[in-house]
Each structure stands twice: as structure tokens, then as C-alpha cells.
Amino acid sequence: MKSLMVLATAMLVALIPGRVLAGSLQNGSFETGSLSGWSKSVSGSGQVSVQSSLAGWTAGDGQYFAVLKSDSQGTGKWTTLWQKFYLDAGQRVSFDYFFTNSSANSDIQANVRIELGPLGASLLDLEGIADQTPQGVWQLRTSFPAPAAGQYALKFSVRDPTFDGSFAHLGVDNVRVHSGYLAAPEPMTAVGVFLALVGVAGYLRKRIVR
């Protein structure tokens, strides 16, 4: 019976995709109303927050979105929001963003990168976003396919390299992973299969005892 239970458990684990075990993308649309699942780095007056509206902007998906505000105190350091998660080979990442600048003459810029491991192989590299997006119109971006399965890091950054008192906002929403592979079984489906395997194990044990 013990060996059959072990077999059933092993088969249940086999049903769970590797990206779940290694860490899937979390809170991509910020609908928790928080930055849960994400990490941030700020300096000076830089900020990273979750908002439901900002200067006429509303969420591109759901009710909330993340906002990165650049430091306006001349530190020249990045305000960054990032998350590491697992991708299968061939999967892509998409997201919506907007960029606004408090001064048309400022040289504030924003970057977005998706990197693989310590080597930093890039699926997406948007360096020097400086053009303001039309009011209320989110911009959609999609990465290149992941060349191999592994842990990737998605990083959003904004900074002002000079001390001119201006600042910028980089809005982020609707971060998603897209795959051409068969969908992984739903958690309740996996649980159902596990219970069925346990039932079969019990039935076989009774037959053996008889």
C-alpha cells in the first residue's frame, strides 16, 4: 500500500508543470492592490506603488496598475520594479505600459528588460523610452520567444540622470506569459486524479489481501 501511495504521489507531481514548481509569474495585473510577488529598488524621491488612477490614467486590465516614479533629486539612480519567474522554451511575455514626463525638455528615460539567468541573454530590451505615450492609451509589447526553459527576470526601470527637478512616471499593467504548449491541468483536476489513484491503490490492496 505504501509503495502504491508513493506511486500516486509521484504521478500527481508529474502533472504539475515545471514552471509552477520553479515559480510562475505572480500578480501580473496587480489586482491584489499591492506589489506582492514583485521586488523594487528606489532612491531619493523615487517611488514604486500600485494605483487605480493617476493623472487621467486608469488600469489597462482590471482595477489596478503599477507606477514607477523617477527620482527628482539628482541621484541619477534607477527606480526599478522586477520579478523572476520560470518560462518554458518558446513562451513569450507581454505587458502594457505608458510613459509620461513632467518636462518636455527633460532627458529622463525608461528601460524594460527581460533577462535569462546570470548571462543576461535578452528576450526584450527597450532602452531609452523617452517619448510620452498618448493620454489614456496603453502601449502593448511582446517579447521574443524564450530560447530555453529557465528562470527569467523582467525589469522595469526609470531614472533622471541630471538634477533638473523634473520627474517621469512609467506605468505597468497586464503582464502575462503566453505559450503555444498544451495548457497545464487545473489544480482541482490534478487533485481529482490523485484521489482516483489513491482509490485504485486501495482497491488493489484489498484484492491482494484476499
N, C-alpha and C positions, 0 to 999 in steps of 0.2 A: 504493500500500500504506500509506504514511504517513497519508494522509487517511482511509483506512478504519479504521486503528488509532485515530485521534483520534475518529472517529465512535463506535467501540465503547466507548472510554473514557467519552465523553460520555454514552452510553446507560447505562453502569454507574452513573455519578454520579447520573443521573436516577432510578435505582432506589432510591437511598439517601434516606430521608426527611429533611426539613429539620431535624427535632428531633435527629437523630443528628449532622448536620453542625454544628448550633449548640450542642449539648451536652445530652445526655439526663440524667435523674435517675440518680445513681450510688449504689450501696451503700445502698439504701433500707432493707434489713433488717439492715445492719451485720454481715453474715455473713463479711466479711473479718476480723472480730475487731478492727477498727480504725475510725478516723473518716475513712478515705480517701474523697475526694470531698466532704467536708464541711469547713466552716470554723467556728472557735469564738472566743469572746471571754470572758475570765474576769478577775475582780479579787478581791483579798483571798483568802479561803479558798474561793472558788467553784471548781467543777471541772466538767469535761465528760469523760466516759470511756465506754468500752464494757464492759459486764458480761455475765456469763452468769447471775448471780443477785444479788439484793440484798434483804436483809431479807424473805425469803419470796417475792419476785417472781422469776419466770423469764421467758424470752423469749416474746413473743406469737407470733412466727414464727421458726422456725429455732432457733439456739442463743444468739444474742447480741442485745443491745439497747443503746441509748444512754441515759445518765443525766446529767442536769444537776443539780448541787447548788448551791444558792444560797449567797452569801457570808454568813457569820455574824459578821463583824467590823464591821458597821455602816457600810460604804461606801455602801450604797444603790444600788450599780451592778448592772446586769444581767449574769447569766451567760447566754450566748447560743450557740446552735448554728444554723447556717444553710447553705443551698445554693441556688445559682442554676441554673436549668435551663430548657429550652425546652418550651413547651406549644403544641399546635395549638388553634385555636378549637374550643370545645366540650369539650375534655378537662377532667377533674377530677383532683384529688389527694386521696388518702385516707391515713390513718395511724392507728395505735393509740397511746394514751398512758395514763399513770397519774400521779397527783399525791399525794404524802404529805408531811405536815408533822410536825416533831418536837414541836410545841407546839400544842395546840388553841386557845390564846389568841393565837397569833401572827397578824400581818397579812400574812404572806408570800403573794405571788400569782404566778401564771404567765400568760404570754401566748403565743398562737400566731397568726402572721400569714402570709398568702400575698399578696405584693405584685407588681404589674406595673410594671417599669421605674422611672424616677425619680419618676413621679407618685404611685406608691404605691396605685393602684387595687386594692382588696382583694377577693380571692375568698373569704377566710375571715378572721375576726377574733375570736378567743377572748380577750377581755381579762378579767383578774381571776379566773382559775381559782383558787378557794380551798377548795373542798370536796374532802376526801380521797376517793379512789376506793376502793370495796370491795377488800379484800385479794385479790390474785391475779386481779382482773377488769379486763382492759384495756378502755379506752373507745375506740370507733371514731368517727372524724369524717371527713366527706367535704366537700370544698369546693364552691362554686358552679362552674358551667362557665366556662372561660376565655372572655372576650368576644372575644378576638382572639389570633392567633398572636404569640408573642414570648417574651422571657426573663422568667421569674418568679423571685421569691425566697421561699423557705419559711423562716420564722424561728421557732425555739422559744426562749423566754426565761423566766427565773425570777429573782426578787430579794426581798430583805428590806429594806424602806425604813427600818426602825428597828433600833437596836442592842439586841437583847434576848437574843442568844446562841442563838436558835433557827435552824433551817435547814429547807429543804424539798428533796425530790427530784422532778424531772419526768422520767419515763421515756418514751422514744420508740422505736417499732418499726414495721416493716411499712409504710414509706412507699411508696406506689405511685401510678402515673399510669394513669388509666382513659380509654379512648377508644371512641367509637362508630364510628370510621372503620375502613376495611379495614386489617388488620394489614400492617405493612411486611414486605417479603420478608426471609427469614432471610439472614444474611451469606453462608452457603455457597450459597444459591440465587442470590444476586447474582453470586457468583464463577462459578458454573456458566454463567449467562447470558453473562458476559463472555467466558469461554473459548469458548463457542459462537459468539459474534460474531467473535472472532479467527479461528476456524476458517472461518467464512463468508468473512471478508476474504481469507484465504489462498487459498481455493478460487476466489474471483472474480479474484484476481491471476493465478493460473495460466491461467484462461480468457482473460484479457486478453492475456497473453504469447503464448499460442497464436494 
